[in-house]
């Protein structure tokens, strides 16, 4: 049943080697597995994402993956020091402190684009 399954995010890349470099340099991630279809990453938190090459990378205008972290502010500082720029969006209920959005009773979040133009998020909103 789907209720018992795990979910893996699929992140498109127009240039797989450029994306590999981005995730290594900016996020400190290395693939745990490589196959002809792409790269599999497994985080210390036990989740996975699949990075694959396609001409459709960067076409989504919404968040395609979220990294749940314990301190959004520190993650933003670390990413900014590595050259990552952050996105700001108009959202009901959001108050902004520099690049970090706060949501009452929900937590904090910040959005950025990877090397392929995909929108990613770091947040401290732990899924239930």
N, C-alpha and C positions, 0 to 999 in steps of 0.2 A: 504494500500500500504506500501511497505517496506520503502519508503521515509518518512513516518510519524511515523515509529516505533522507539522504543528504543532498544539498543543492550546491552546484558548482557554477560560479560566474564564468561566462565566456566573454573574453575581451578581444575585440578585433584589432588587428594591426595591419596597416598598409605596407609597412616595412618591419618585418619580424626582428631583424638584428638591431634596428634603431630602437624598437620597443624594448628589447632585451636590455640594451644599454641604459635606457631610461629607468626601468624597474630596478636595475642593479645600482646605478649611481644615485637616484633620487629616493628610492624606497629601501635600498639595502637588501633586495631580494634576488635570489638565484633560483633557476628552475630546479625542481627536484626530479623531474623526468622530462626527457625530450623524445618526441616521436615524429614521424613524417607529417603529422597534422599540425604540430605546434609544440608549445612549451607548457608544462604543468608546474604550477607553483603551489607549495603547501606552506602555510604560515605556522609560526610557533603556536598560534591559537587553535590550530587543527582544521582550518578551512582551506579550501582549494580554489584556484581559478586557472582557467585555460586560456592562454594567449595564442591566437592563431592568425595566420595571414589571410587577408581578404581585401578586395578593392573597396569594400563598404565601410572600412574603419572610419571612425570620427563622424559618422552621419547622424547618430542619435543626438537629439537635443535634450536629453534627460540623463540623470545619474545612472550609470550602468553598473557600478559596484561601490560598496561602502566598506571601509576599513574601520572596524570598531576598536577604539583605543581608549586608554584610561585617562589621557590628558590631551585634549584637542589643542590647547594653546601651545604646549610643548611640541607637538607634532607639526603645527603650523610653523613655529620658529625653526625647527630642524629642516623642514622642506624648503622654507624661504631661504635659508642659508645655502641650500643646494641649488638655488636658482628657480625654484617653482614659484609661479605667480598664481594668485587665487582669484576665483570668480565671485561676484556678488550678484544675488538674485533677489527680486522682489517677492517676498513670501508673507502671507498673513501671519501675524503673531511673532515674527522674527525681529529681534533687536540685534544690532551689529556692534561689535567692539573690534575695530580694525577688520581683520579677515574672518573673524569667528562670529557665527550667528548663534544667538541663544533663543531657545524656545521654552517658555514657561512650562514647568513640570515634565519636560521631555529631554532637556540637555543641550548640548552644543554641537555645532557642525561647521565644517569648512569644505569648500569645493575647489577643485583644480582640474586641469586637463593634463592628460599624459602626452607623450610625444606624438601620439596618433590623433589627438583631438577628442579623445573620449573623456567624458565628465566623470570624475571620481570624487568620492567624499571620504573625509575622516570624521568620525563622530564618536560621542560617548553615550549614545543611545543604545543600550544593551537590548538586543532582541529578547522578547519574552520566551 
